[in-house]
Amino acid sequence: MLSFVLKEISVKSEQAVSNGQAVFDGLTELSYSTHPEKTLRMVYSLEDTSADGTTNHTLNFVMSHPQTNTNIKLTSAFGVSYGRCTGNVQVEYLTDRKEEKKLALNCEYNNLKKDLQLQ
């Protein structure tokens, strides 16, 4: 049997909608101990960064758990402007050797040239 099964678990969650550029902001914490380093924390937001005839949105997600050195950050952006559509995803994480690694994917579609580029 897992030792944490018999312990009290608490969930704390906060959200805000339509707060300036932020379409949505949120925070969720899952605790299974009174020790702060044993709290799983997730922070997330969706922002509207549109301007001058363009449509742009950015999604951010961060998950951390200090006891296990878990730290993951995901950022994604999507935009449409003047016949082009762009999107990207970037993930940053900490390995078990405490090395920071990054993984990114970028995409652009040019509707006028019917051209798709991936990096």
Secondary structure, DSSP 8 states (H G I E B T S, - for coil): --GGGGS--EEEEEEEEEETTEEEEEEEEEESSSSGGGEEEEEEEEEE---TT-EEEEEEEEEEEGGGTEEEEEEEEEEEETTEEEEEEEEEEE-TTS-EEEEEEEEEEETTTTEEEE-
